[in-house]
Amino acid sequence: MLDDGEPLRFAPAWPALASTFALGSSSGDEADEHHLPLPDALAALRSVPEDGPLHPTVAVWATAVRVVDRLIAEGRLRAGEPTDSEAVAWLAQVRDLLNRHGGRGAARDLACLAAGIEAAAAERPATRQAGSDDGPDERPRATLVLLVGEPVHRADTWTIEAAVASPFDTDTVVPVRELRTCSSRVRALLGPSPQADVRRGLRSVGAAWPELGEALLSPPVALQDADLRRLLDGDGVGAEVRWPVSVSTDRLGVEVTTAPLPTDGLALDDWLDLRLVARIGGATTTLDRSLAERLGDPLVRIDDRWHRPDPSAVAAVAGRRRVRVSEAIAAGLDAEPIDATLHRSVTQLVERLRASPRELDPPPGLDATLRHYQRTGLAWLAELSALGLGGVLADDMGLGKTIQVLALHRHRRTEGVPGATLVVCPTSVLGNWAAEARRFLPGTIVHRYHGKGRSLRTVQDGDLVLTTYGVARTDAERLAGIGWDVVVADEAQAIKQPRSATARAMREIPARARFALTGTPVENRLRDLWAVLDWATPGLLGTADDFAVRVAGPIERRKDRRVLTRFQANIGPFVLRRTKTDPTIAPELPPRTQLDQIVELTAEQRRLYDGVVDEALERISAAQGIERRGLVLQLLTRLKQVCNHPAHLLGDEDRRPTRSAKLAMLDDLLDSAESSGESMLVFSQYTTMLDLLAGHLADRGTGHALLTGSVSATGRERLVADFQARRTPVLLVSLRAGGTGLNLTAATQVVHYDRWWNPAVEDQASDRAWRIGQTKPVTVHRLRCADTLEVRIDELLRAKRDLADAVVGEGETFLSELTDDELAELVLRRPPPRHRKRHLALVS
């Protein structure tokens, strides 16, 4: 008899059906948690839907086995014939169920089942009485096995299903789903009660792997990769697992090889396909791309056999089935091991790039004499572009980055390289590029792709195309349709925000090589350099997040010299920077003198300054988060306006210099410049202040012009030409509009009227005058009001210039993070005791 232990719980949603696998000792037993009277069990089985959670065939055959075994054990079924009317009724119900689910032949199957169980009962030891569960059960038992099926088609998955193996012949295996249709001969080989043995085996599988135990009731079951690996690893699943003969026991080993990097024509964003050589036993074979992409699968098919990749081989190849050229070079810069062949070629390339660039003579067709450092720059540009790489030409303002790029354009044409050169620059320097191209490249067709009616239809190989960042942003798709040889980003600070529309548009324009031109490679933070380099050499420095963790964070926050040294060495081949302070670069450049002109506030300015501070500190101390930051920035702006001129803060029309110590100082500087016939540049970050200064210069009869961002490209060219021809003695310039790209060597006096918090931006503006072509000494005046934030801020900025000479917070935002105490120390003007006591109380 079947034991009456805990029922097999295939489907928790059908608790009554579970009880049919543990019927009571007679039909009169009361139903409890584990038992149902047989009639109730049969009635429950009849209600099983064909698509229900319990497979009907398994349920019916389990019930049939139970009924027949019980009747024989109680002597109510002999030689397949019932001995009483109740037994007849029960067998009739079983036959009805078999006919319902088994179709024709159900009666014959029932007779075979009864004969098999009766034969097994006759062989039971005498110690096991009918209806007793005591004593050993030595009947032959079938074994539950799990059959793994291989995919037939590529889109198929591995499967598994439950089967029964004969206790007499282990090669006789019948899937559980075929038990009701197998022949009598096969069934006889499965033992007297294979369904009970299925139940016992599934119970064991369910205990070891519950998810699989339930799923096996709806065979075959699709296996996920994790399931397949569990089976391959031999983790206990509660049953024997049988694999197809096509699954080999030989492990698949993998080796990585590749060809050396090409010596020219590299593209940083191209992929290098690593060659993967499979080793199986003593045989080797090259894996194609499709096989390489499946190396992470549990089993890989090679020819007609399935092999399991060796874990160590998979780990060695993981993430390196393909590698970008930029990633390979970056790994070589960091001396990280790659495939030996690739590592050697990358090392040779890096050593070649790190070698001091030789000088290259000007190419034929360049109507210019290059200085020695410009010939070196040309050699560096030519070397990188020949390799298909890019870089950042970061020479100081005024050292001739434009002429070096024009020389590269001509050199590439002399070498027979096809394609045109695209220069993208601020609107303010578009005219300067056009003028210098016409001057130094006679015969070269220069296109100004700007303004209404612009077109690229006539662009041919060898042409030079000039456009602006605004046009590049709107016409990126058109520009991407041209086969550019070289793309140049002048004043590349414009792409320092990688998520900006301008930066995204610039990345859409492909070229054999990209070069960024900037005099301030680190304008605010190291992420500026990452953004510019990642445009010129995509992927070389990794992702922005990775760069922030590995490089920017340790350098900016912890001043990690080891990281800084390694970073400088890594970017060295791709960043070329020369400064005017180097006596070997431009020894003929006249000296530049920087003077801080400290002035005392007027009485009106002092009253306004103290009133702004008192009001703001009270409000700031009670604010938090973004509101506090906004109040701090508002305070800084209003204090700078007070220092500039009371009219700048109040918005009135009284421009008298007696109201502002700064304006009085500017008058003195103007008088001195006029008496000596010198030209002057006056910078301010506020256009409203420039308008006020323009009105003041008109009042005193001083010739002047005003250059701001609202002036058109042609208007800028005219203003610059007039100033350079000394027809305009004073040029008032907004810091952002005139801080880059302009050649204003007519000026020998430069005045920064108000304080900009980024020294790099101030330096760029000053270098409009102090650059190659300047023949006279240049004096830079920075106007400061004594005992105000304008003076105290210098200490903060000097501390922040230690990193690459120019790393500070972006604009004024870093000042908004100051504590209340630090802010008061910065802005209070000789704080009296009442201010000090009140402020300390606020922060205590």
C-alpha positions, 0 to 999 in steps of 0.5 A: 500500500501507499504510505499515508504520510504527509500529502504532497502539496503540489498546488496550495490553491487546491487543498482538497486535491492534495488530500487525495494523495493521503486517503484514510484507511476506509471510506468512512474516515472523517476528513481532517487536514490530511485525509478525505473520504474517497467519494469526496476525493473523487468528487473533488477530482472531477472538478479539476479544470484542464488548465488548473494548477494541478495537472489532471493526469497526475491527479487521476493516476495518483487517485487510481493507484490509491483506490486500487491499492486500497481495495486489494489490501482490504481483500475487496479486489482479487485478480482484477475483479471487485468482490463487493458492490461498493468496490464495483462502484469505486472502480466505476468512478475511477474508470470514469475518470480515466476515460475522461482524461485517458480516452480509449484504453482506460479500462485496459490500463486499469486492469494492468494497474490492478494486476501490477499492484496485486502482484506486488501485494502478493510479494509483500512480507507476511509481517505487513498486514493488509491496511497496516502501515507498519513494517518494511516496504520492499516493493520495487520502486521507480526513481524520479529523475529530471531530464534536461532538454537542450534548445532546438532553435537559437530562440529556444531555452533549456528545459527540464521535466520530471520523468520516472526511471525503471527500478529494473532497467535504469535506461527505461525512462518515461516522462511523467506526462506520458505515464498514462499513454505508455504501453503495458510492457513499459508500465510493468517495468516501472514497478507496481506504483510509479505514481506514488514514486513520482509523488515521493520524488517530487516531494523530495525535489520540492523540499530542496528546490520549492520553485522547481517542485511546483513548476514540474507539474506543468512540464516542460519547464523553461530554465533561466541561466541561474537555474541552469548554473545551479544544475551544472554546479551539482547543487542538491535538487532532490533528484538525479539530473540527466543531461543530453548526450550533446553536453560535454564534460570538457571545460571551455577555456578562453584566451584573449589575443589581438593585433597591435594598434594601427600606427595611424588612422585611429578613431578614439571611439572605434572598437577593437575586436579582441580575438578569443581562442577557445581551448577544449582539451588539446584542441583550439578554435577561434571564437567568432563574434556571436560566440564571444558574446555568449561566453557569459552563458552557462553553456556555449555550443561549439560545433555539435557539442555544448561546453561549459566555459571555465569560470577563470576564463570567463572572468578574464574575458568579462568586459573585454570582448570589445574595447574602445581605442580610448579605453585601451590607451587609457589603460596603457596610461595607467599601466593596467594589464591588457592582452599582452600584444595590445599592451605592448602596442599601447605602451609604444603608442603612449611612449611615442606621445609622451616623447617631446614633440619635435619641431615641424617646419611651416608647410608650403602655402602658409604665408607666415613665419612660425616661432619655435614653440609654434613649430613644436605645437604644429608637430604635436597637432600633426602627430595626434591628427595623423594617429586619429587622436585629438587634444587640447592646445592650451597655450596662454592667450596671445601665443598664436593658437590660431596660426598653429591651427591654420598651419595644421590645416595646410600641413594636412592638405600638403600630406594629401589628407582629404576633407575640410577643416571646421572651426567653431568659435564665439561670435566675437572672434569670427571676424578675426579667424576670417582675417587671419585665414585670408592673411596666412592661407592665400588661395584657401577657400574660407567659408563663413557659415553664419547669418541668414542664407548660410549654406554648406553646398559649396564646401569641398576638400581642402576648404576652411569653414568658420562658424559659431557655437550658436550655429553649431547648436542649431545646425548640428545635423547639417554640419555632421553631414560633411566629411570633416578632417579636423574640427576645432573648438576655439575658446573651448570653455563653451563646451565645459558643461557636457550636458549643455545643448552646445556641448551635445551638438558639438559631440554630434559632429564627427571628424578624424581629429578634434582639437580644443583651443583654450587659454584656461583649460581649468576655468573653474574645476577639474570637471571643466578639463574633463569635459573639454578632453572628453570632447577631443578624446572621447573616453580617455578619462572615463565617465564623468562620475568615474573621473569625479571619484578617481581624480577630481575628488582626491585632488580638489578636496584632499590635495592628493599629490600622488593622484595629481602627479599621475593625472598630469602624466596621463593627460600630458600627451593630450594637453599642450600648454605654454605660458607667456611667463616662460622666458623661452616662449616669448622673450620679446613680450614686454612686461605686464604689471598688475596693480591693486588700486585700493580706495576708501569708500565715500561717506554715502557708500559706507552708509549704504554698505553697512545698511545692506549688510545689517539687513541681509545678515538678519535675513540670512541667519533665519534662512536655510537651503536654497533660500539662504544661498539665494540671499547670500548671492543677492548680498554679494551682488548688492555690496559690489554695486555699492562699491562700484557707485551708489547709482549702480545700487539705487538706479538713479541718474547721478553719476558724479565721481564724488559719490564713488571712490572707484569712479574718482580713481578711474578718472585719475587713470583716464587723465594719466592715459590721455596725457601720455596718449595711451589706450585703455580697456575698462572691464566690468561684469555688469552692463548697467555699470558699463552704461553708467561709465559710458555716460560719465565718459561722455560727460567728460568728453572722452572718446569711447565705445561700448562692447557687450554681448548685444553687439553684432558680429560685424559691429564687434569687428568694427569696434575692434578695428577702430580701437586697434587703429587708435580711433577710439581711446577707451573701450568699455567691455563686458567681461564675458563678451570681451574676455575671450578671443579678441586681439586688443594690443593697442591697449597698454592700460587695462582696468578691472572696475569690479571684482570677478570671483574667478581669477582665470576669467580676469586673466583672460580679459587682461590677455586681450592686451598682453599677447603676441603683437604687443610692443609696450608694457601693459599695466593692469589695474584692479580697483578695490574698496578698502575694508570690504569684501572686495579685498577680503575675497582675495585671500579666499581666491589665492587659496583656491588658485593652488590647483592648476593655477585656476581652480575655484568654485563656479562664479560666486556659488562657493561663497554661498556655502560659507557659514554665518560666521565666515560670511560676516567676517567676509562682508562686515566693514570693521564690525563694531562690538554690537555687530560682533555680539549679535552675530555670535549670538546668531550662530551659537 
